[in-house]
Amino acid sequence: MFDKLQQLKELKKMRDEAMTIQKALDAETVEVEKRGVTVKITLAQRVVSIESNGKGDEDIVEAVNEAVKESQKSAAKKMQQMGGFDSLKGMMGGGN
């Protein structure tokens, strides 16, 4: 019982740390201009704006953000199938 409680505490701590990191990454942006198209994106891979010849297009921004979100979900599923974080912990010497 105590082990389960400890595991839940560790899981919550990891989740809180991940949320803090996510917020920090979402607070900073990079902007790239290429051939008249400017894209502004957060370090958390959320597109803030896309402009072409000085005109923005919110529909494109929403579509790109949805594509990124779906790719992240698929990547998470793939990682779970491949052993996920448990295999990473094992590779880093973090086995129990």
C-alpha distances in whole Angstrom, upper triangle without the diagonal:
4,5,5,6,9,10,11,13,14,15,17,19,20,21,23,25,26,27,29,30,31,33,35,36,37,39,42,44,47,50,52,55,57,60,60,57,54,50,48,44,41,39,37,39,40,44,45,49,51,55,58,62,60,59,55,54,50,50,50,47,45,46,45,42,41,41,39,36,37,37,34,32,34,33,29,29,31,29,26,28,29,25,25,23,21,25,26,23,24,28,27,25,22,20,17
4,5,5,6,9,10,11,12,14,15,16,18,20,21,23,24,26,27,29,30,32,33,35,36,38,40,43,45,48,51,54,56,59,59,56,53,50,47,43,40,38,35,38,39,43,45,48,51,54,57,61,59,58,55,53,50,50,50,47,45,46,45,41,41,41,39,36,37,37,34,32,34,33,29,30,31,29,26,29,29,25,25,23,21,24,25,22,23,27,25,24,20,19,16
4,5,5,6,9,10,10,12,14,15,16,18,20,21,22,24,26,27,28,30,31,33,34,36,38,41,43,46,48,52,53,57,57,53,51,47,45,41,38,36,33,36,37,41,43,46,49,52,55,59,57,56,53,51,48,48,48,45,43,44,42,39,38,39,37,34,34,34,31,30,31,30,26,27,28,25,23,25,26,22,21,19,17,20,21,18,19,23,22,20,17,15,12
4,5,5,6,9,10,10,12,14,15,16,18,20,21,22,24,26,26,28,30,31,32,35,37,39,41,45,47,50,52,55,55,52,49,45,43,39,36,34,32,34,35,39,41,44,46,50,53,56,55,54,50,49,46,45,45,42,40,41,40,37,36,36,34,31,32,32,29,27,29,28,24,24,26,24,21,24,24,21,20,18,17,20,21,19,20,23,23,21,18,16,14
4,5,5,6,9,10,11,12,14,15,16,18,20,21,23,24,25,27,29,30,31,33,35,38,41,44,46,50,52,55,55,51,49,45,42,39,36,34,31,34,35,38,40,43,46,50,53,56,55,53,50,48,45,45,45,42,40,41,40,37,36,37,35,32,32,33,29,28,30,29,25,26,28,26,23,26,27,23,22,20,19,22,23,20,22,25,24,23,19,19,16
4,5,5,6,9,10,11,12,14,15,16,18,20,21,23,24,26,27,29,30,32,34,37,39,43,45,48,50,53,54,50,47,44,41,38,34,32,30,33,34,38,39,43,45,49,52,55,54,53,49,48,45,45,45,42,40,41,39,36,36,37,34,31,32,32,29,28,30,28,25,26,28,25,23,26,26,22,21,18,17,20,20,18,19,23,21,20,16,16,13
4,5,5,6,9,10,10,12,14,15,16,18,20,21,22,24,26,27,28,30,32,35,37,40,42,46,47,51,51,47,45,41,39,35,32,30,27,30,31,35,37,40,43,46,49,53,51,50,47,45,42,42,42,39,37,38,36,33,33,33,31,28,29,29,25,24,26,25,21,22,24,21,19,22,22,18,17,15,14,17,17,15,17,20,19,18,14,14,12
4,5,5,6,9,10,10,12,14,15,16,18,20,21,22,24,25,26,29,31,33,36,39,41,45,47,50,50,46,44,40,37,34,31,29,26,29,30,33,35,38,41,45,48,51,50,48,45,43,40,40,40,37,35,36,35,32,31,32,29,27,28,28,24,23,25,24,21,22,24,21,19,22,23,20,18,16,16,19,19,17,20,23,21,21,17,17,15
4,5,5,6,9,10,10,12,14,15,17,18,20,21,23,24,26,27,29,32,35,38,41,44,46,50,50,46,43,40,37,33,30,28,26,29,29,33,34,38,41,44,48,51,49,48,45,44,40,41,40,37,36,37,36,32,32,33,30,28,29,29,26,25,27,26,22,24,26,23,21,25,25,22,20,17,17,21,20,18,20,23,21,21,17,18,16
4,5,5,6,9,10,10,12,14,15,16,18,20,21,22,24,26,28,30,33,36,38,42,44,47,48,44,41,38,35,31,28,26,24,27,28,32,33,37,39,43,46,49,48,47,43,42,40,40,39,36,35,36,34,31,31,31,28,26,27,27,24,23,25,23,20,22,24,20,19,23,23,19,17,14,14,18,17,14,17,19,18,17,14,15,13
4,5,5,6,9,10,10,12,14,15,16,18,20,21,22,24,26,29,31,35,37,40,42,45,45,42,39,35,33,29,26,24,21,24,25,29,31,34,37,40,43,47,45,44,41,40,37,37,36,33,32,32,31,28,27,28,25,23,24,24,20,20,22,20,17,19,21,18,16,20,20,17,15,12,13,16,16,14,17,19,18,18,15,15,15
4,5,5,6,9,10,10,12,14,15,16,18,20,21,23,25,28,30,34,36,40,42,45,45,41,38,35,32,28,25,23,21,24,24,28,29,33,36,39,43,46,44,43,39,38,35,36,35,32,31,32,31,27,27,28,25,23,24,25,21,20,23,22,19,21,23,20,19,23,23,21,18,15,16,20,19,17,21,23,21,22,18,19,18
4,5,5,6,9,10,11,12,14,15,17,18,20,21,23,26,29,33,35,39,41,44,44,41,38,34,31,28,24,22,20,23,24,28,29,33,36,39,42,45,44,43,39,39,36,37,36,33,31,33,31,28,28,29,26,24,26,26,22,22,25,23,20,22,24,21,20,24,24,21,18,15,17,20,18,16,20,21,19,20,16,18,18
4,5,5,6,9,10,10,12,14,15,16,18,20,22,24,27,30,32,36,38,41,41,38,35,32,29,25,22,20,18,21,22,26,27,31,33,37,40,43,42,41,37,37,34,34,34,30,29,30,28,25,26,26,23,21,23,22,19,19,21,19,16,19,21,17,17,21,21,18,15,12,14,17,15,13,17,18,17,18,14,16,17
4,5,5,6,9,10,10,12,14,15,16,18,21,23,26,29,31,35,37,40,40,36,34,30,27,24,20,19,16,19,20,23,25,28,31,35,38,41,40,39,35,34,31,32,31,28,26,27,26,22,23,24,21,18,20,21,17,17,20,18,15,18,20,17,17,21,21,19,16,13,15,18,17,16,20,21,20,21,18,19,20
4,5,5,6,9,10,11,12,14,15,17,19,22,25,28,31,35,37,40,40,36,33,30,27,23,20,18,16,19,20,24,24,28,31,34,38,41,39,38,35,34,31,32,32,28,27,29,27,23,24,25,22,20,23,23,19,19,23,21,18,21,23,21,20,24,25,22,19,17,19,22,20,19,22,24,22,23,20,22,22
4,5,5,6,9,10,11,12,14,15,17,20,23,27,29,33,35,38,38,35,32,28,25,22,18,16,15,18,19,23,24,27,30,34,37,40,38,38,34,34,31,32,31,28,27,29,27,23,24,25,22,20,23,22,19,20,22,20,18,21,23,20,20,24,24,22,18,15,18,20,18,17,20,21,19,21,18,20,21
4,5,5,6,9,10,10,12,14,16,18,21,24,27,30,32,36,35,32,29,26,23,19,16,14,12,15,16,20,21,25,27,31,34,37,36,35,32,31,28,29,28,25,24,25,23,20,21,21,18,16,19,19,15,16,19,17,14,18,19,17,17,21,21,20,16,14,17,19,16,16,20,20,19,21,18,21,22
4,5,5,6,9,10,10,12,15,17,20,24,26,30,32,35,35,31,28,25,22,18,15,14,11,15,15,19,19,23,26,29,33,36,34,33,30,29,26,27,27,23,22,24,22,19,20,21,18,16,19,19,16,16,20,18,16,19,21,19,20,24,24,23,19,17,20,22,20,20,24,24,22,25,22,24,25
4,5,5,6,9,10,11,13,16,19,23,26,29,32,35,35,31,28,25,22,18,15,13,12,15,16,19,20,23,26,30,33,36,34,33,30,30,27,29,28,24,24,26,24,20,22,23,20,19,22,22,18,20,23,21,19,23,24,22,23,26,26,25,21,19,22,24,21,21,25,25,23,25,22,25,26
4,5,5,6,9,10,11,14,17,20,23,27,29,32,32,29,26,22,19,16,12,10,9,13,14,17,18,22,25,28,31,34,32,32,29,29,26,28,26,23,23,24,22,19,21,22,18,17,20,20,16,18,21,19,17,21,22,20,21,25,24,23,19,17,20,22,19,19,23,23,21,23,21,24,25
4,5,5,6,9,10,13,15,19,21,25,27,30,30,27,24,20,17,14,10,9,6,10,11,14,15,19,22,25,28,31,30,29,26,25,23,24,23,20,19,21,19,15,17,18,15,14,17,17,13,15,18,17,16,19,21,19,20,24,24,23,19,18,21,23,20,21,24,24,23,25,23,26,27
4,5,5,6,9,12,15,18,21,25,27,31,30,27,23,20,17,14,10,10,8,12,11,15,15,18,21,25,28,31,29,28,25,25,22,24,23,20,19,22,20,16,18,20,17,16,19,20,17,18,22,20,19,23,24,23,24,27,27,27,23,21,25,26,24,24,28,28,26,28,26,29,30
4,5,5,7,10,13,17,20,24,26,30,29,26,23,20,16,13,10,8,8,12,13,15,15,19,22,25,28,30,29,28,25,26,24,26,25,21,21,23,21,18,21,22,18,18,21,21,18,21,23,22,21,24,26,24,25,29,28,28,24,22,25,27,24,24,28,27,25,28,26,29,30
4,5,6,8,11,14,17,21,23,27,26,23,20,17,13,10,7,5,5,8,10,12,13,16,19,22,25,28,26,26,23,24,22,23,22,18,19,21,18,15,18,19,15,15,19,18,15,18,21,19,19,22,23,22,24,27,26,26,22,21,24,25,22,23,27,26,24,27,26,29,31
4,6,7,11,14,17,20,23,26,25,22,18,15,12,9,5,6,5,8,7,10,10,14,17,20,23,26,24,24,20,21,18,20,19,15,16,18,16,13,16,17,14,14,18,18,15,18,21,19,19,23,24,23,25,28,28,28,24,23,27,28,25,26,30,29,27,30,29,31,33
4,7,10,13,17,20,23,26,25,22,19,16,12,10,7,8,8,11,10,12,11,14,18,20,24,26,24,24,21,22,20,22,21,17,18,21,19,16,19,20,17,18,21,21,19,22,24,23,23,26,28,26,28,31,31,31,27,26,29,31,28,29,32,31,30,32,31,34,35
4,7,10,14,17,20,24,23,20,16,14,10,8,6,6,8,10,10,11,11,14,16,19,22,24,22,23,20,21,20,22,21,17,19,21,18,16,20,20,17,18,22,21,19,22,25,23,23,27,28,27,29,32,31,31,28,26,30,31,28,29,32,31,29,32,31,34,36
4,7,10,13,16,20,19,16,13,10,7,5,4,6,9,9,9,9,8,11,13,15,18,21,19,19,17,18,17,20,18,15,17,19,16,14,18,19,16,17,21,20,19,22,24,23,24,27,28,27,29,32,32,32,29,28,31,32,29,30,34,32,31,34,33,36,38
4,7,10,13,17,16,14,10,8,6,6,6,7,10,10,11,10,10,11,12,14,17,19,18,19,17,18,18,20,18,15,18,19,16,15,19,19,16,18,22,20,20,23,25,23,25,28,28,27,30,32,32,33,29,29,32,32,29,31,34,32,31,35,34,37,39
4,7,10,13,13,10,7,6,4,6,9,10,13,12,12,10,9,9,10,11,13,15,14,15,14,16,16,19,16,14,17,18,15,16,19,19,17,20,23,21,21,25,26,25,27,30,30,30,33,35,34,35,32,32,35,35,32,34,37,35,34,38,37,40,43
4,7,10,10,8,6,5,7,9,11,13,15,13,14,11,12,11,10,10,12,14,14,15,14,16,17,19,16,15,18,18,15,16,20,19,17,20,23,21,22,25,26,25,27,30,30,30,33,35,34,36,33,33,36,36,33,35,38,36,35,39,39,41,44
4,7,7,6,4,6,9,12,15,16,19,16,17,14,14,12,10,9,9,11,11,13,13,15,17,19,16,15,19,19,17,18,22,21,20,23,25,24,25,28,29,28,30,33,32,33,36,37,37,39,36,36,40,39,36,39,41,39,39,42,42,45,48
4,6,5,6,9,12,14,17,19,21,18,18,16,16,14,11,11,10,11,13,14,15,16,19,20,16,16,20,20,17,19,22,21,20,24,25,24,25,28,29,28,31,33,32,33,36,37,37,39,36,37,40,39,37,40,42,39,39,43,43,46,49
4,6,8,11,15,17,21,22,24,21,21,18,19,16,13,11,9,9,12,14,15,16,19,20,17,18,21,21,19,21,24,23,23,26,27,26,28,31,31,30,33,36,35,36,39,40,39,42,39,40,43,42,40,43,45,43,43,46,47,49,52
4,7,10,13,16,20,22,24,21,21,17,17,14,11,8,6,6,8,10,12,14,17,18,16,16,20,20,18,21,24,23,23,26,28,27,28,31,32,31,34,36,36,37,40,41,41,43,40,41,45,44,41,44,47,44,44,48,48,50,53
4,7,10,13,17,19,21,17,17,13,14,10,7,6,4,7,8,9,10,11,14,15,12,13,16,16,14,17,20,19,19,22,24,23,25,28,28,28,31,33,33,34,36,38,38,40,37,38,41,41,38,41,44,42,41,45,45,47,50
4,7,10,14,16,18,15,14,11,11,8,6,5,6,8,8,10,9,11,13,15,12,12,16,16,14,16,19,18,18,21,23,22,23,26,27,27,29,32,32,32,35,37,37,38,35,36,39,39,37,39,42,40,39,43,43,45,48
4,6,10,13,14,11,11,7,8,6,5,7,9,12,11,12,10,11,12,14,11,9,13,14,11,12,16,15,14,17,20,19,20,23,24,23,26,28,28,29,32,33,33,35,32,32,36,36,33,36,38,37,36,40,39,42,44
4,7,10,12,10,9,6,5,5,6,9,12,14,13,13,11,12,12,15,13,10,13,15,12,12,16,16,14,17,20,19,19,22,24,23,25,28,28,28,31,33,33,34,31,31,35,35,32,34,37,36,35,38,37,40,42
4,7,8,6,6,4,5,7,9,12,15,18,17,17,14,14,13,15,13,10,12,14,11,10,14,14,11,14,17,16,16,19,21,20,21,24,25,25,27,29,29,30,27,27,31,31,28,30,33,32,31,35,34,36,39
4,5,5,5,6,7,10,12,15,19,21,20,20,17,17,16,18,16,12,14,16,13,11,14,15,12,13,17,16,15,18,20,19,20,23,24,23,26,28,28,29,25,25,28,29,26,28,31,30,29,32,31,34,36
4,5,7,9,11,13,15,18,21,24,23,23,20,21,19,21,19,15,17,18,15,13,16,16,13,14,17,16,14,17,19,18,18,22,22,21,24,26,26,26,23,22,26,26,23,25,28,27,25,29,28,30,33
4,6,9,11,14,16,20,23,26,24,24,21,21,19,20,18,15,15,16,13,11,13,14,10,11,14,13,11,14,16,15,15,19,20,19,21,24,24,24,20,20,23,24,21,23,26,25,24,28,26,29,31
4,6,9,12,13,17,19,23,22,21,18,18,16,17,15,12,13,13,10,8,11,11,7,9,12,11,10,13,15,14,15,18,19,19,21,24,24,24,21,21,25,25,23,25,28,27,26,30,29,31,33
4,6,9,11,15,18,21,20,19,16,15,13,14,12,9,10,11,9,6,9,10,8,9,12,12,11,14,17,16,17,20,21,21,23,26,26,27,24,24,27,28,26,28,31,30,29,33,31,34,36
4,6,8,11,14,18,17,15,12,12,10,12,10,6,8,10,7,6,10,11,9,11,14,14,14,17,19,19,20,23,24,24,26,28,29,30,27,27,31,31,29,31,34,33,33,36,35,37,39
4,7,10,14,17,15,14,11,11,9,12,11,7,9,12,10,9,13,14,13,14,17,18,17,20,22,22,23,26,27,27,29,32,32,33,30,30,34,34,32,34,37,36,35,38,37,39,41
4,7,10,13,11,10,7,8,7,10,9,6,9,12,10,10,14,15,14,16,19,19,20,22,24,24,26,28,29,30,32,34,34,36,33,33,37,37,35,37,40,39,38,41,40,43,45
4,7,10,9,8,6,6,8,10,7,6,10,11,10,11,14,15,15,17,19,19,21,23,24,25,27,29,30,30,33,34,35,37,34,34,38,38,36,38,41,39,39,43,42,44,46
4,6,6,5,4,7,9,12,10,10,13,14,13,15,18,18,18,21,23,23,24,27,28,28,30,33,33,34,37,38,38,40,37,38,41,41,39,42,44,43,42,46,45,48,50
4,5,5,7,8,12,13,11,12,15,16,15,17,20,20,20,23,25,25,26,29,30,30,32,34,35,36,38,40,40,42,39,40,44,43,41,44,46,45,44,48,48,50,52
4,6,9,11,15,16,14,15,19,19,19,21,24,23,24,27,28,28,30,33,33,34,36,38,38,39,42,43,44,46,43,43,47,47,44,47,50,48,48,51,51,53,56
4,7,10,13,16,14,15,18,19,19,20,23,24,24,26,28,29,30,32,34,34,36,38,39,40,42,44,44,46,43,43,47,47,44,47,50,48,47,51,50,53,55
4,7,10,12,12,12,15,17,17,18,21,22,22,24,26,27,28,31,32,33,35,37,37,38,41,42,43,45,42,42,46,46,44,46,49,48,47,51,50,52,55
4,6,9,9,9,12,13,13,15,17,18,19,21,23,24,25,27,29,29,31,33,34,35,37,39,40,41,38,39,43,43,41,43,46,45,44,48,47,49,51
4,6,6,7,9,10,11,13,15,16,17,19,20,22,23,25,26,27,29,31,32,33,35,37,38,40,37,38,41,42,40,42,45,44,44,47,46,48,50
4,5,5,6,9,10,11,12,14,15,16,18,20,21,23,24,26,27,29,30,32,33,35,36,38,35,35,39,40,38,40,43,42,42,45,44,46,48
4,5,5,6,9,10,11,12,14,15,17,18,20,21,23,24,26,27,29,30,32,33,35,36,34,35,38,39,37,40,43,42,42,45,44,46,48
4,5,5,6,9,10,10,12,14,15,16,18,20,21,22,24,26,27,28,30,32,33,35,32,33,37,37,35,38,41,40,40,43,42,44,46
4,6,5,6,9,10,11,12,14,15,17,19,20,21,23,25,26,27,29,31,32,33,30,31,35,35,33,36,39,38,37,41,40,42,44
4,6,5,6,9,10,10,12,14,15,17,18,20,21,23,24,26,27,29,30,32,29,30,33,34,33,35,38,37,37,40,39,41,42
4,5,5,6,9,10,11,12,14,15,17,18,20,21,22,24,26,27,29,30,28,29,33,33,32,34,37,36,37,40,39,40,42
4,5,5,6,9,10,11,12,14,15,16,18,20,21,22,24,26,27,29,26,27,31,31,29,32,35,34,34,37,36,38,40
4,5,5,6,9,10,11,12,14,15,17,19,20,21,23,25,26,27,24,25,29,29,28,30,33,32,32,35,34,36,38
4,5,5,6,9,10,11,12,14,15,17,18,20,21,23,24,26,23,25,28,29,28,30,33,32,33,36,34,35,37
4,5,5,6,9,10,11,12,14,15,16,18,20,21,22,24,22,24,27,27,26,29,31,31,31,34,33,35,37
4,6,5,6,9,10,10,12,14,15,16,18,20,21,23,20,21,25,25,23,26,29,28,28,31,30,32,34
4,5,5,6,9,10,11,13,14,15,17,19,20,21,18,20,23,24,23,25,28,27,28,31,29,30,32
4,5,5,6,9,10,11,12,14,15,17,18,20,18,20,23,23,23,25,28,27,28,31,30,31,33
4,5,5,6,9,10,10,12,14,15,16,18,16,18,21,21,20,23,25,25,26,29,28,29,31
4,5,5,6,9,10,10,12,14,15,16,14,15,19,19,18,20,23,22,23,26,25,26,28
4,5,5,6,9,10,11,13,14,16,13,15,18,19,18,21,23,23,24,27,25,26,28
4,5,5,6,9,10,11,12,14,13,15,18,18,18,21,23,22,24,27,25,26,28
4,5,5,6,9,10,10,12,10,12,16,15,15,18,20,19,20,23,22,23,26
4,5,5,6,9,10,11,8,10,13,14,13,16,18,18,19,22,20,21,23
4,5,5,6,9,10,9,12,14,14,15,17,19,19,21,23,22,22,24
4,5,5,6,9,8,11,13,13,14,17,18,18,20,22,21,21,24
4,5,5,6,5,8,10,9,10,13,14,14,16,18,18,18,20
4,5,5,4,8,9,10,11,13,14,15,17,19,18,17,19
4,6,7,11,11,11,13,15,16,16,19,20,20,19,21
4,6,9,10,8,10,13,13,13,16,18,17,17,19
4,7,6,5,8,10,10,11,14,15,14,13,15
4,6,6,7,9,10,11,13,15,14,13,16
4,5,5,6,8,10,10,12,10,11,13
4,5,5,6,9,10,11,9,8,10
4,5,5,6,9,10,9,9,12
4,5,5,6,9,8,9,13
4,5,5,6,5,6,9
4,5,5,5,5,9
4,6,7,8,12
4,6,8,12
4,6,9
4,7
4
